[in-house]
Amino acid sequence: MSSYVSGYYDIRASIVARMRAEATQELRAIESEAAQLKAQHDAEVSRRQALQAGYLSAEGESSKRAEEEQISARTKQQSIEEEADLLLTQAAARIEAMEDVPEKEGLLSALEDMQQSVERFGVTTSNIEHIREMVRETIPAALMRIHQAQEKERIEQELRDRVLVKSTVADQSIDFVSIKVDTQHKKAQKRPWDLFVSRVRDMAAAQDEFGGFGAQEMLEEIESVAPGMQNIFMMQNEDTVAQWEEEAAAFTASMEQTKAQQSELYASYLRVHRIYGEAFALPLLSEQEGISRITGEMSRIEDLIVERRKREYLETSFREVFEAHGLTFESMFAGDQTLHIEFAVDEESGVRVSRSDSGAFEMVFLGKSAGTSVSSDQRRRVCEKAKKFCDLMPAISADLEARGILFDQRILLEAQEEAIAFETAEHAQRRTVTKAKAMTMN
C-alpha cells in the first residue's frame, strides 16, 4: 500500500458522450430561443410594414392613430433614428457619386447641416422630415437636372457632329439616324444597341464579383463594331449576355441567402456569448466574420462547456467518495488548469488530491504541524494513520471506477516515517484563507 499515488485519469467515454449531448442540447435550446426572438422581431417588422401600407389610404388613418398610441415613445424614437442613419448614409453616397457640378457643393453643405443637427439635438420629428425630403426629393431632383443638362449637351454635340458629317459625306447618310431633335431625344434612351451596351457594361462592372465572364473583353470588342454591324453583333452575343445575367442573378440570390443564414447564426452566437462569454473569457466576434468562423467559435464554446462539466463531475465524485470513506472536505482551490481538493482525516493528518486538465493526477497523505518542527512521536503516529488510509485505497479506487473515473500508469509509494510530508502552521493558515475564498465563491 502507499501514502502517495500519481498517474493519469480519464472519464469513461460513455459519460463524456452524455456530457457532450447535454452541452449540445443546451446550446440548441439557446439557438432556438434566439431564432424565436428573431422570428418575433421579423413578424413585428412585417406587421408594422403592413400597417404602414394601410396608412397610405384614408381608411387606414384611424387605425394608424390607434396603433401609434400603443407603440412606446422609445420604440418610435429608435425607429426614426435607424431611418435617419440609413437616409443620411444614402444621401452621402449619392452626393459623393456626383460629378463636380455647382449643385454638389450646396448639397454637401445641406447634408453637413443635417448631420450637425442630428449630433446636437438627436433625431427629431422636424429634422427627420428634412432628411426625408432631401433624400426623396431634393437629391433626385438635382440628379435629374444634372442628367437633363448632360443629355442636352450630349444631344447637341451629337447633332453638330452629324451635321458636319452629313455635309461632307452625303452618300453615307444610311449609317446615321435622323438629326431631328425630337426624334433623337426619343431614341436616346431606347435604342436597342444602347440597351445592349448598357447590359454588357453592367456585367463588366460586376465581373470581379461574379467571376470571369469575359464581359470586359466584349466591351473592348464593341468599340470597333461599325453601326451597320450592330444588329448582327447583338444577335450573335445575346445568348451569352443573357447567360451572364442569369448567373449574376443566381449569385446575387445565393449571396442574399448566405447573408440571411449568417444573420440568423450570428443572432444565435450573440445569445450564447452573453451566457458563456464572461465565464470562458471569450472575445466577441464581429458580425462581419464568415459563417465558418462563427460556426467554429460555437463548436469551441461547446468544447469548453464539456470540459467544465468534466471538471465539475470529477470534483463531485472525489468529494463524495472520500467523504463516504470518513474523510472531511476542507478546502478547494481551482486554478486555470488545475484543481486542488483537501480532506481532513483528523486534526493532525489529511489528504490532498490534485488534478489537471491534461489528465495528470496526484494524491498525497499529509501530516499537520502546529510548529516548525515535527517530533518523532508525531511522525510515527501520522505514519500509522497513513498506513490505515492505504488500506482504504482499493475501495476508494473501486468506487471511483464505478463512477467512470479510470486510472492508468499509477506510481505508488509506501507509507514510511521519513517520507511523510508535513505542513507547518504557515501552510495551515494559507489553507484557511483558501477555504474562506472557496466558500465565498460558492
N, C-alpha and C positions, 0 to 999 in steps of 0.2 A: 504494500500500500504506500501511499505518498501524501506529502503535505503540499506538493507543488505539481500542477498539471498545466501543460501547454499544448498547443496544436492548432488545428483548423476545424471550424464547424461549418455546417451547411444546413439549410432548411429543406425538408423533403419537397421534391418538385411539385407534387400534387397540392401542397399548401401554398407554395408560391404561385401556382397557376390560379388557385382560388383568389389570392390577393390581387393578381393581375385582372381577373374577371371583375372583381369588385371595383377596382380602380377604373376600369373601362366603363363599367355601368355608371359609376359616379360622374365621370366626365360626360358620358352621353346624356345623362339627366340634365347637366348644366347646359350642354349644347342644345338640347331640346327646349329648355326654358328660354334660351336666347332666341331660338327660331320662333317660338310662340310670341315672344315680345316683338320681334321684328315683323311677324305677320300682323300682330295687332297694330303696330305702327303703320305698316303699309295699308291696312284696312282703313285706318283713320285718315291717312293721306288721300286715299281713293274717295272716302266719304266726303272729305272737305272739297275735293275737286268736283265731285258730283253736285254738291251744294253750290259751289261757285258757278258751275254751269247753269244751275237753276236761277241764280241771282241775275243772270242776264235778261231774263224775261220779267215782265211786270208781275206775273203771277207768283214769282219766287221772292218778291220783295218782302212780304210779310214773314215768310219762313226764314229769310236771311236775317232779319232783325231778331227773331226769336232765337236763332242759332247763335248769333253773335253775343247775345246776352248770356248764353250758357258757357261760352268759351272764356276762360280766365284771361285777365289782362296780361299775365305773364306769357301765356301761350301765344296770344296775338302779337305781343312785342317780339317774341322770339321769331315768329313767322316773318314779320316785316324786316327784322334785322337780317335774316337769311336772304330775303328777297333783295334788300338793298345791297348786300355784299355781292350777290350774283350780278345784279344790274350794273353796279359800278365796275365790276371786272369786265363785263361785256362792253360797256361804254369805252373803257380804257383801251381794250383790244381793237375795237372798231376805229377809234380815233388814231391810234398808233399805226394802223394799217393804211391810213390815208396817205396820199402823196402830199408833198409840201405845197399846200394851197393856202390862200389867205384865210379860209374858214377854219382851218385846222387849229391855228393858234387860239382863236376865240373859243372853240370847243374845249380845248385843253384847259384854258383859263376857267371856263364854267365848271368843268369837271373838278378841277382843284378846289374851287369854292364849295362845291357839294361835299367833297371829301373832308374838308376842314369843318364844315357844318356838322357832319356826322361824328367826327372825332371830338368836337367841342360839346355838342348837345345830345349826341346819340341819335338814333333813328326815330324821327317823329312823324306824325301824320302829315305835317307840312312838307318836310324835305323828302319824304318817300314819294310824294306826288310829283315834286320837281324832278326827282331821279327818273321816275317812270316816264314823265313827259320827254325828258332828254333822250332816253334810250329808244322809246317807241315812236317819237315824233320828230324831235329836233335833229338827231343824228341821221335817221333815214332821209329826212327832207334835204339835209346838207349833201348827203351822198347822191341823192337824186339830182340835185342842181349841178354837182360836180360832174356826174356822169353825163348829164344832158349837154353841159358845156364842152366836155371832151368829145362827145359824139358829134356835136355840131361842128367842131373844129376838124374832126376826122373826115366827116362827110364833105365839108367844104374843100379840104385838101385833096380828097379823092376826086372830087368834081374838077378841080383845077388841073389835076394830073391827067384825067381822062380827056378833058377838053383839049389839052396840049397834044396828047397822043392822037386824038381823032383828027385834029387839024393837020397833022403831018403824015398819018398813015390811015387814010380814009378807007382803003380797001380792006382793012383788018378789023372793021367795026364789029364783026361777028364775035370777036373774042371779048367784047366789053358789054357790060349791062347798060341800060339806058341812063343817060346823065340827068334825067329829070329829077329834081329834088324830092318830090313827093314819092315817086317810085323807089328811089334809092333809100329813103328813110324807112319805107315799109319793109324793104327786103334786108336791111342791115342786120337785124337780129333773127331773121327767119330763113336765110339761105341754107339749104341742106349741107353745103360744103362747110359753112361756118360752124354749124352744129356738130358736124363730124370732127372737125379740127378741135373744137372745144372738148369733145369727149376724149380724144386721144391725149390732149393736153392734161386733162384731169387724171387720166391713168398714168401719165408720165410723172406727174407730181406725187402720186401715191406709189410709184414703182418701188422705192426703197422699203416702204412699209409692207406692201403686199407680196413683193417678190420680183424677180427679174422678168417682167412681162415682155420687154422689148419695145415698150411704148416710146421711149426716148429715141430709139433708132428710127421708128416710124415718123416721129415729128421731124427729124432731120431729113428724111426722105420726102416728106410733104413739101418742104421748101422748094424742091426742084420740080414739082408737078405743075405742068402747064395748065392754064384754065380749061382748055379743051379736053384735057385728060382727067379732070377732077371726078366726073361721074364714074368713069371706068375704075379709077383708083378706089373710090368709095365702095363700089360693088365688089371689088376684089378683096377688100380688107374688112368689110362689115362684120363677117362672122368672127374674125379674130378679135375685133374691138368688143363685140358683144360677149365673147367668152371672157375677156379680161374683166368686163363689168360684172359678169356673174361671179367670177372668182373673188373680185373685190367685195361684192355684196355678201358672199358667203363668209369671207374673212372678217368683215365688219360684224356680222351676226355672231360669229364664233367669239370675237373679242368681247362683244356685249354680254354673251353668256358667261364667259370667263370672269368678267368684272362682277357680274351678279353672284357667281359662286364665291369669288374672293370676298365680296362684301358680306355674304352670309357667314363664311368661315371666320372672317375677322371679328364679326359680332360675337360669335361663339368664343373665340380666343380671348376677347376682352373680358367676358364674364369669368372665364377660367382664370385669367391672370389676376382679376380683382380678388379672387378667393385664395389663390396659391402664390401669387407673385411675391408678396412680402415674406411669406414663410420660407420660400426657397431662394430669396434674394435674386429674383429674375428680372432682367431689364425688359422694358415694354417695347415690343416690336412696332415699327411703323406700319400704317395701313398700306403703304406702297410696297411692302415686301411681297414677294411672289407666293403663290399657293403652296409650292413645295417647301418654302422656308417656314411658313406659318404651320403647315402640317407637321414638319419636323419638330418644331417647338412644342406642339401639342403632344407629340409622342414622347418628347423629353420630359414634359411635366408628368405624364403617366408613369414613366420610369421612376421619377423622383417620389411619386406617391407610393409606388410599390416598395421602394427602398425604405421609406418612412414606416410603412406598415410592417415590414420585416423587422426593423429595429424595435418597434412597439411590441411585436409578438415575442421577440427574444427577451426583452426586458420583463414582460409579464410572466413568461414561462420560467425564467430563472428565479424571479421573486417568489412565485407561488410554490415551486418545487423546493426551494431552500427553506421557506417558512414551514412547509409541510413536514420537513425533517428537523424542526426545532430551532432553526436559526431565526434571528430577528433582523428585519430590514433596518438599516441605519441611515444610509445616505445614497444619493445617486448624483453623478456628475457627467453631463453629456458635452463632449467637445464637438468639433467639426466632423471628425471621422471616428471617434472612439467614445465608448461608454464605460464608466466605472460604477459598479454597484458594490456597496459594502454591507456585510451582515455581521451581527454580533453573536458569538457563541455564549459568552458571559462577559463579566467586567474586564477580564484580563486577556481575552482572545477573540478572534474574529476571522472572517474570510472576505477577501476582496476578489471580485470577478471583473475582469477587464476583457473587452472585445472591441474589434474594429470592423469597419465596413468591408475590409478586404477578406474577412473570414478568420483572422487571427484571434486566438482565444488563450487566456491565461487565468489561472485560479491559484491564489496564494493563501496559505494559512498564516495568520499574523498574531504575534503577541503584543500586548499593550503595556507600556511602562510609564508610570507617573513621573519618573525622574529621568536623568540622563544615562544612568547605568542600570544593568539588569543582573539580579542575583542569580547564582547557580540554582538555588531552590526554585525560583520563579521560572527559570528556563526549563527546569525539569518538569514542573507542573504543566507548563504550556505544551511541552513535547508530548506528554501523556495525552493531553486533550487533542493534539493533532493526530495522534495515532487512532484515537477513538473516531475522530472525524473521517479518517481514511477508511474506517470500516463502513461508513455511510456511502462512500463514493460509488460502489456498484449499484446501489439502489437509486442514488441521485442520477447517475448516467442512464439507468433504465427508464426512469420517469421522464427525463428529457428526451430520450429516444422515442418514448411513447407519444410525445408531443411533436414529433417530427424534426427534432434537433439532433443532427448526426455529427459525430466527431471522427477526425482522422489524423494520422501522424502525431499521436499524443506522446508527449515526453513526461515521464513520471519520476519524481524524486521522493524517496522515503523520508519520513519524519525522523530527524536526528537533532539532538540538542544544539549542536554547534551550527546547524543550518537553519534553525528557526529565525525568521525575521521579526524584529521588534520595532514598534513605533513609539516615539517619545511623546512627552506631553505636548510638544510643539505640533507634532503630527495630529494629535487628538484635537487640539484647538482648531487646526486647519480643517479637520473633518467636521467639526461642529459648525463652522462657518459655511462649509459646502452644503451641509444638511439644511441649514437655515435657508440658503439660497434655493435649494431644490424645493423645499416646502413652499417658498414664496412663489416660485414659478408654477407649481402645481395648483 
